[in-house]
Amino acid sequence: MLVIKNILIALGAILVMDAIWLGYIARPLYVKGLGEFMHIQDGSVYINYMAAGVVYLCLAVGIAVFVEPKSDGQVINALVW
């Protein structure tokens, strides 16, 4: 049950950070530099939600399974891993 809780926490953190990063900070950079590779419709970027969901879930599971157990509850240890 603890692993599921950690997966959900990691998933929430990843979603928030990625929304801020992709939505506000790096969006102009990505559109300018990677515009020809992106799916842009009517001035907005089309997102493949299925692919994004799989990637976010894999990242969250990886953090919960590999990083969290080695951190011993210490944030600095988690950052190293």
C-alpha positions as CSV (number, residue, x, y, z in Angstrom):
1,M,0.0,0.0,0.0
2,L,2.9,2.3,0.7
3,V,4.2,1.8,-2.8
4,I,0.9,2.8,-4.3
5,K,0.8,5.9,-2.1
6,N,4.3,6.8,-3.3
7,I,3.4,6.3,-6.9
8,L,0.4,8.6,-6.6
9,I,2.5,11.3,-4.8
10,A,5.2,11.0,-7.5
11,L,2.6,11.1,-10.3
12,G,1.0,14.3,-8.8
13,A,4.4,16.0,-8.5
14,I,5.5,15.1,-12.0
15,L,2.2,16.3,-13.4
16,V,2.4,19.6,-11.6
17,M,6.0,20.2,-12.5
18,D,5.5,19.2,-16.2
19,A,2.4,21.4,-16.5
20,I,4.3,24.4,-15.3
21,W,7.4,23.6,-17.4
22,L,5.5,22.8,-20.6
23,G,2.7,25.2,-20.2
24,Y,4.5,28.3,-19.2
25,I,8.3,28.2,-19.0
26,A,9.5,26.2,-22.0
27,R,6.5,26.4,-24.4
28,P,7.9,29.2,-26.5
29,L,11.3,27.5,-26.6
30,Y,9.8,24.2,-27.8
31,V,7.5,25.8,-30.4
32,K,10.4,27.7,-31.8
33,G,13.0,24.9,-31.7
34,L,10.9,21.9,-32.3
35,G,7.9,23.3,-34.1
36,E,8.2,21.1,-37.2
37,F,8.1,18.0,-35.0
38,M,5.1,19.1,-32.9
39,H,1.4,18.6,-33.8
40,I,0.1,22.2,-33.8
41,Q,-3.5,22.7,-34.7
42,D,-5.2,26.2,-34.7
43,G,-2.2,27.7,-32.8
44,S,-2.3,25.2,-30.0
45,V,-0.2,22.1,-29.4
46,Y,-2.0,18.7,-29.8
47,I,-1.0,16.4,-26.9
48,N,-1.0,12.6,-27.2
49,Y,-2.5,11.9,-23.8
50,M,-2.1,8.1,-24.1
51,A,1.6,8.4,-24.6
52,A,2.0,11.1,-21.9
53,G,0.1,8.9,-19.5
54,V,2.3,5.9,-20.1
55,V,5.4,8.0,-19.7
56,Y,4.2,9.7,-16.5
57,L,3.2,6.3,-15.0
58,C,6.6,4.8,-15.8
59,L,8.4,7.7,-14.3
60,A,6.2,7.6,-11.1
61,V,6.7,3.8,-10.7
62,G,10.4,4.2,-11.3
63,I,10.7,6.8,-8.6
64,A,8.5,4.8,-6.1
65,V,10.3,1.5,-6.7
66,F,13.9,2.5,-7.3
67,V,14.5,5.9,-5.7
68,E,12.2,6.1,-2.6
69,P,13.5,2.9,-0.9
70,K,17.1,4.0,-1.2
71,S,16.4,7.5,0.1
72,D,15.8,6.4,3.7
73,G,13.4,9.3,4.1
74,Q,16.1,11.9,3.4
75,V,15.4,14.4,0.6
76,I,19.1,14.7,-0.2
77,N,19.5,11.0,-0.6
78,A,16.5,10.9,-3.0
79,L,18.0,13.7,-5.1
80,V,21.3,11.8,-5.4
81,W,19.5,8.7,-6.6
